[in-house]
Structure formats: structure tokens, C-alpha cells
């Protein structure tokens, strides 16, 4: 029997805030970048692919920890997808004609987004497992 703890509102808010900040920074930087549209598309797809891969991997790891059956093939695909997204971003940035500070900006906002989406997925799952929020015990008396 598992005891499910409810994440605090502060942690849930911080996780969503980090995800929004990371994605917004990456997307605003991409919007303002002086690069061709196909390059912008490449970096956009990498962000979306990376976020999906990170969520899938987090769910797979959690399912296995909770005894939910997960095939080895799916687990391997999740790991491969996340590593591919990170690797392709790295290759793209190494070969990009961007200033070193811009490359670092994209790498850091990408990493923040991946970390935050894992935290958000964890919170969603924890909140679902914990059930409805308990009612406040404060009274008007």
C-alpha cells in the first residue's frame, strides 16, 4: 500500500512557473532570432520533442516504480528520444552561427524546460493519486 503525499501549492506553482519561464524564454529567443525559418522550425520541434520525451520517460520510470508493467522497448525508446533531443540540440547549437551567449541561452532555457516539465508531470500524478484536496479546518468562530 502506497501513501500518496500531496505536493505543496508552492512546489506546484514553482514547477509551472519554471516551465512557463523556460518555454517562454526559448520561444521568445527563437522568435527574435536572426535565422532562417527552417532553422527556427528545427529548434521548435526539438523543444516539443524534448518535452514529450521527458514526460514519457518520467511516466515510464514512475510506472515501473509503482509496479505498473512497462515494456523494455518502450522504456528504451523513451531514453533514446530524450537523449536524441538533447544531442540534436547540442549538434545544432555547435554548428549554429550564433554568439556563444545565444547558444548558452538556448541550452539553458531548454534544460530548464525539460526539468520543469518532469516536475509538472510528477505533480499532476501526485495530485491525482492523493485525491481531492482536504477541506480547510479553519472556522469562523
C-alpha positions as CSV (number, residue, x, y, z in Angstrom):
1,X,0.0,0.0,0.0
2,X,1.4,3.4,-1.0
3,X,0.9,6.5,0.9
4,X,0.4,9.4,-1.5
5,X,1.5,12.8,-0.4
6,X,0.1,15.9,-1.8
7,X,2.7,18.3,-3.3
8,X,2.5,21.8,-1.7
9,X,0.9,24.6,-3.6
10,X,4.3,26.4,-3.6
11,X,6.0,23.5,-5.3
12,X,3.2,23.1,-7.9
13,X,3.4,26.8,-8.6
14,X,7.2,26.9,-8.8
15,X,7.1,23.9,-11.2
16,X,4.6,25.5,-13.5
17,X,6.4,28.9,-13.2
18,X,9.7,27.3,-14.2
19,X,8.1,25.5,-17.2
20,X,6.4,28.7,-18.4
21,X,9.6,30.8,-17.9
22,X,11.8,28.2,-19.6
23,X,9.5,27.7,-22.6
24,X,8.7,31.4,-23.0
25,X,12.4,32.3,-22.9
26,X,13.2,29.7,-25.5
27,X,10.3,30.7,-27.8
28,X,10.8,34.4,-27.5
29,X,14.5,33.9,-28.2
30,X,13.5,31.8,-31.2
31,X,11.0,34.4,-32.4
32,X,13.6,37.2,-32.3
33,X,16.5,35.1,-33.7
34,X,18.0,36.2,-37.0
35,X,17.9,32.7,-38.6
36,X,16.0,31.1,-41.4
37,X,12.5,29.8,-40.9
38,X,13.7,26.2,-41.4
39,X,16.2,26.7,-38.6
40,X,13.6,28.1,-36.3
41,X,11.4,25.1,-37.1
42,X,14.2,22.7,-36.2
43,X,14.7,24.3,-32.8
44,X,10.9,24.4,-32.2
45,X,10.5,20.8,-33.0
46,X,13.4,19.9,-30.7
47,X,11.7,21.7,-27.8
48,X,8.4,19.9,-28.4
49,X,10.1,16.5,-28.9
50,X,12.3,17.0,-25.8
51,X,9.3,17.9,-23.6
52,X,7.3,15.0,-24.8
53,X,10.3,12.6,-24.4
54,X,10.9,13.9,-20.8
55,X,7.3,13.4,-19.8
56,X,7.2,10.0,-21.3
57,X,10.4,8.9,-19.6
58,X,9.2,10.3,-16.2
59,X,5.9,8.4,-16.6
60,X,7.7,5.2,-17.5
61,X,10.1,5.4,-14.6
62,X,7.2,6.1,-12.2
63,X,5.1,3.4,-13.6
64,X,7.9,0.9,-13.1
65,X,8.5,2.1,-9.5
66,X,4.7,1.6,-8.8
67,X,4.7,-1.9,-10.3
68,X,2.8,-0.9,-13.4
69,X,4.0,-3.1,-16.3
70,X,6.1,-1.2,-18.9
71,X,7.8,-2.9,-21.8
72,X,11.6,-2.7,-22.1
73,X,11.2,-1.5,-25.7
74,X,9.0,1.5,-24.7
75,X,11.4,2.4,-21.8
76,X,14.3,2.2,-24.2
77,X,12.5,4.4,-26.7
78,X,11.9,7.0,-24.0
79,X,15.5,7.1,-23.1
80,X,16.6,7.2,-26.7
81,X,14.2,10.0,-27.5
82,X,15.3,12.2,-24.6
83,X,19.0,11.6,-25.5
84,X,18.3,12.3,-29.2
85,X,16.5,15.6,-28.4
86,X,19.4,16.7,-26.2
87,X,22.0,15.5,-28.6
88,X,20.3,17.1,-31.6
89,X,20.1,20.4,-29.8
90,X,23.8,20.2,-28.9
91,X,24.7,19.4,-32.5
92,X,22.5,22.2,-33.8
93,X,24.0,24.7,-31.4
94,X,27.6,23.7,-32.0
95,X,27.1,24.2,-35.7
96,X,24.9,27.3,-35.5
97,X,26.2,30.8,-36.4
98,X,25.1,32.3,-33.1
99,X,27.0,34.1,-30.5
100,X,28.2,31.9,-27.6
101,X,25.9,33.7,-25.3
102,X,22.9,32.9,-27.5
103,X,23.9,29.2,-27.7
104,X,24.1,29.2,-23.9
105,X,20.7,30.9,-23.6
106,X,19.1,28.2,-25.8
107,X,20.8,25.4,-23.9
108,X,19.8,26.7,-20.5
109,X,16.2,27.5,-21.4
110,X,15.9,24.0,-23.0
111,X,17.3,22.4,-19.9
112,X,15.0,24.4,-17.6
113,X,12.0,23.4,-19.7
114,X,12.9,19.7,-19.5
115,X,13.5,19.8,-15.8
116,X,10.3,21.7,-15.2
117,X,8.1,19.5,-17.4
118,X,9.2,16.5,-15.3
119,X,8.3,18.3,-12.1
120,X,4.9,19.3,-13.5
121,X,4.2,15.7,-14.6
122,X,5.2,14.5,-11.2
123,X,2.9,17.0,-9.5
124,X,0.0,16.1,-11.8
125,X,0.4,12.4,-11.0
126,X,0.9,13.1,-7.2
127,X,-2.2,15.3,-7.1
128,X,-4.2,12.6,-8.9
129,X,-3.0,9.9,-6.6
130,X,-3.7,11.9,-3.5
131,X,-7.3,12.6,-4.4
132,X,-9.3,15.7,-3.7
133,X,-7.8,18.4,-1.5
134,X,-8.8,18.2,2.1
135,X,-11.1,21.0,3.2
136,X,-9.7,23.8,5.3
137,X,-10.1,23.3,9.1
138,X,-10.4,27.0,9.8
139,X,-13.7,28.1,11.1
140,X,-15.4,31.4,11.5
141,X,-15.6,31.1,15.3
